[in-house]
Each structure stands twice: as C-alpha cells, then as structure tokens.
C-alpha cells in the first residue's frame, strides 16, 4: 500500500497534513505507511479510501488499468476532498487515479487565495471556467478568466487560484501528470 497511497495522494494534490486531518490519523503515522514502515489495519485503510474518495481496492492495486476499461463518476457520487472550509472545495471525476496520467477535477476555489504558497507539480494543467470568474496567480502575472474561458499551462509554473465576484466559481481542471 505504501507506493499506492503516496502516488494517489500526490496525484490528487493532497498534502500529508490534509490527509491526516480528513482521515483522523496522524501525519507521522501516514508518513510511516507511505514509507512502508507501517501497514494500516482494514479500518485505517477504509478511512484513507474515504478521505481520498477512492475505492479501498485502489490503495492496494498492483494491476494496471486495462485500456479497455472506463471510469464513470455520477454527479451524485462526487465527494469533496477539501480538508476544511478554508481550503477550496474539489472533487475527483475519475476512479483508479493512481493508474491514470490524466486526472480531472471539479474545483470550487475560495474567494481568497487559500494558501500563501504556490502549487507546482510535474505535468500540464488545463482549466475551464464552467461558472463564475477566477483569478490565476502565476507569481509575476495574474490572469482573470471568465465563464467559458480555458487556460492550459505547464504545471511546474508556480500557480494558485481564487474565485472572483459574488458567484462561486466552478472549474473543470484536468491535470496530466508526467511519470515521476
């Protein structure tokens, strides 16, 4: 489970702290699980799967996803992965994320930048504004996107996003994660 948990967590953009808070486990314990120094109980594995909004089998998956298979997430099955009310809300739109290079999310960004730090990761990112307006901060440049606008960029470019105006923004975000 160690490799799968860390891979899933990183692909989902969830910090160890956020996973600890959402699962009710300590950061230290989760770090040990990720490094293979601890093996979680069935109960702990179920909590981790729920916190990451994945099927528990994905935490133990050794087999690759068949190219013939597909992933269907119905709108009523989506669950928020935000650790708290300060963090932007988001939900993953695919199953078996540890085996996929393309990861789609729905994001509901906070009105203020939820974090002083900028995100950066391997791969590419694609944003489509479904509702509202957002501001994307690239440190040295800010871009305002309106409903219907799309933005594609190298995800190694430091970035953060916030909602603008009275209407809560809703974004489709697709991340292509290059193999690490």
Buried (B, 14 or more C-beta within 10 A) or exposed (E): BBEBBBBBBBBBBBBBEBBBBBBEBEBEBBBBBBEEEBEBEEEBBBBBBEBBBBEBEBBEBEEEBEEEEEBEBEEEEBEBBBBEEEBBBBBBBBBBBBBBEEBBBBBBBBEEBBEEEEEBBBBBBBBBBEBBBBBBBEEEEEBEBEBEBEBEBEBEBEBBBBBBEEEEBBBBBBBBBEEE
